[in-house]
């Protein structure tokens, strides 16, 4: 089977997976590629990895358009994704209504599972929040850092720690078996990131890539986007 090659932030993996059967039935193309930290995915595109569609943060897609690596006319917003807390399925939920309760939850955890704190959207934000709360040094040895949020959540699900917690984008939590979304981050510590799709200038299946973008953003798939953890742009 011929394939559509994708490079995407982990936030979109669940949505793409849910749309793959309909896309394959319509186009006879499977979907293959990588889902991971957005910075790493952008670097793979820059390195010349064959790609038909990229799904990254809006800011990063705009930069790639300025670099001439994606077609500006193809740039399409999918929706916003919030950064949130996760716990293992069956563990007591953890709430974070304000900065104080978030600080307490993180200090209580004996392991904190997060994505790459230098290359992933959520991981960079987690590092910022830990500094904001004044606990970066206190929890440094409890951080369990993985290349992307999906991997971090899988390891959280398998953790043998007594009180583990995870923090990554809601879409990655929702799509991982064995963990549950426990709480959004409080407004003063929150992050809602717009994810955007675009077609690389060197795409070999641009028409099919455009069809996948249409599927991801159509009114008919709004419920799938919601179930995957995307929220519409308020503007």
C-alpha positions in Angstrom: 0.0 0.0 0.0 1.2 3.5 -0.8 1.5 5.8 2.1 1.2 9.5 3.1 4.2 10.5 5.1 3.6 12.7 8.2 5.7 14.5 10.7 3.7 15.7 13.7 3.7 16.8 17.2 2.5 14.1 19.5 -0.6 16.2 20.3 -2.2 15.2 17.0 -1.5 11.4 17.1 -4.8 10.4 18.5 -6.8 12.5 16.0 -4.8 11.2 13.0 -5.3 7.6 14.2 -9.0 8.1 14.5 -9.3 9.5 11.0 -6.9 7.0 9.3 -9.5 4.3 8.4 -11.7 6.9 6.6 -8.7 8.5 4.9 -7.4 5.1 3.7 -10.9 4.1 2.4 -11.1 7.3 0.4 -7.6 7.5 -1.0 -6.1 4.0 -0.7 -3.2 5.5 1.2 -2.0 4.5 4.6 -0.5 7.0 7.0 3.0 6.6 8.2 5.5 8.8 9.9 6.7 10.1 13.2 4.9 11.8 16.2 7.1 13.5 18.7 8.5 16.7 20.1 7.6 19.5 17.7 11.2 20.9 17.6 12.5 17.5 16.7 9.9 17.0 14.0 10.7 20.4 12.5 14.4 19.5 12.4 13.5 16.3 10.6 11.7 18.3 7.9 14.7 20.7 7.6 17.0 17.7 7.2 15.0 16.6 4.2 13.0 13.7 5.5 10.3 12.9 2.8 7.1 14.4 4.2 3.7 15.1 2.8 2.1 16.8 5.8 3.4 18.4 9.0 1.3 19.1 12.1 3.1 21.3 14.6 2.5 24.4 16.7 1.1 27.4 14.8 4.3 29.4 15.7 6.6 26.7 14.3 4.6 26.3 11.2 4.8 30.0 10.6 8.5 29.8 11.0 8.8 26.9 8.5 6.7 28.9 6.0 9.1 31.8 6.4 11.9 29.4 5.7 10.2 28.3 2.5 9.7 24.7 3.7 5.9 24.6 3.7 3.3 26.1 1.4 1.9 29.1 3.1 -1.4 28.7 1.3 -1.9 25.3 2.8 -1.5 26.4 6.5 -4.7 25.4 8.4 -5.4 25.6 12.1 -6.7 22.4 13.7 -7.5 23.5 17.2 -6.0 24.3 20.6 -4.6 21.7 23.0 -4.3 22.3 26.8 -1.5 21.1 29.0 -2.9 19.0 31.8 -2.2 16.6 34.7 -2.5 12.9 34.4 -2.6 10.0 36.9 -2.6 6.2 36.4 -6.0 4.7 35.8 -7.4 3.7 39.3 -5.3 6.2 41.2 -7.0 9.1 43.1 -7.5 12.1 40.9 -5.4 15.2 41.5 -6.9 18.7 41.1 -5.1 21.9 40.6 -7.5 24.8 40.9 -4.8 27.4 41.5 -1.1 27.7 41.7 -0.9 26.7 45.3 -2.8 23.4 44.8 -0.7 22.6 41.7 2.5 23.2 43.7 1.2 20.9 46.4 0.3 18.2 43.9 3.7 18.3 42.3 5.6 18.3 45.7 3.5 15.3 46.9 4.3 13.2 43.8 7.3 10.9 44.1 7.7 10.8 40.3 6.7 13.3 37.6 6.4 12.0 34.1 7.0 14.7 31.4 8.1 15.1 27.8 11.4 16.6 26.6 11.8 19.8 28.5 13.9 21.4 25.7 12.2 20.3 22.5 8.5 19.6 23.2 5.8 22.2 23.7 4.5 20.7 27.0 7.9 19.9 28.4 9.2 23.4 27.9 6.1 24.7 29.6 6.4 22.2 32.5 10.0 23.4 33.1 8.7 27.0 33.1 5.9 26.2 35.6 8.3 24.5 38.0 10.4 27.6 38.0 7.3 29.8 38.4 6.2 27.8 41.4 9.7 27.9 42.9 10.1 24.1 43.1 12.3 23.3 40.1 15.2 22.3 42.4 13.0 20.5 44.9 11.6 18.1 42.3 14.5 17.8 39.9 15.3 14.3 40.9 11.7 13.2 40.6 11.4 14.2 36.9 11.1 11.3 34.5 11.8 12.9 31.1 11.0 11.1 27.8 11.3 12.2 24.1 7.6 13.0 23.8 4.4 13.1 25.8 3.0 9.8 24.5 6.0 7.9 25.7 6.0 9.7 29.0 2.3 8.7 29.5 3.0 5.1 28.6 5.7 5.0 31.2 3.4 6.6 33.8 0.8 3.9 33.1 3.5 1.3 33.8 5.0 3.1 36.8 5.6 1.3 40.1 6.0 4.5 42.0 3.6 5.1 44.9 2.3 8.5 43.9 3.3 9.3 40.3 1.8 12.1 38.3 2.2 13.2 34.7 2.0 16.5 32.9 1.7 16.9 29.1 -0.8 17.9 26.5 -4.4 16.6 27.0 -4.5 14.9 23.7 -1.5 12.7 24.6 -3.1 11.8 27.9 -6.5 10.9 26.4 -5.0 8.7 23.8 -2.9 6.6 26.2 -4.4 3.5 27.8 -3.7 3.2 31.5 -3.7 6.9 32.3 -6.5 9.4 32.8 -6.7 13.2 32.5 -7.0 14.4 36.1 -7.0 18.2 35.8 -6.2 21.1 33.6 -3.5 23.4 34.8 -4.8 26.5 36.6 -5.2 29.6 34.5 -2.1 31.3 35.9 0.0 28.2 35.0 -1.9 27.0 31.9 -1.0 26.7 28.3 -3.4 26.2 25.3 -1.4 25.7 22.2 -2.8 26.1 18.6 -1.8 23.1 16.4 -1.6 23.7 12.7 -1.2 21.6 9.6 0.7 22.4 6.4 2.0 20.8 3.3 5.8 20.8 2.7 7.0 22.5 -0.5 8.6 19.1 -1.5 5.5 16.9 -0.8 5.0 14.1 -3.3 1.3 13.6 -2.4 0.1 17.2 -1.9 -3.5 16.6 -3.1 -3.9 13.7 -0.7 -2.3 15.7 2.1 -4.8 18.4 1.5 -7.6 15.9 1.8 -6.3 14.8 5.2 -6.2 18.4 6.4 -9.8 18.8 5.2 -10.8 15.7 7.2 -9.1 16.9 10.3 -10.7 20.3 10.2 -14.2 19.7 8.8 -17.4 20.3 10.8 -18.3 16.7 10.4 -15.3 15.6 12.4 -15.7 18.2 15.2 -16.7 15.5 17.7 -13.6 13.4 16.9 -11.5 16.5 17.5 -13.2 17.1 20.8 -12.8 13.5 21.9 -9.1 13.6 21.0 -8.7 16.7 23.3 -8.7 19.6 20.8 -10.7 22.7 21.6 -11.8 25.2 18.9 -10.1 28.6 18.6 -11.9 31.1 20.7 -11.2 33.8 18.1 
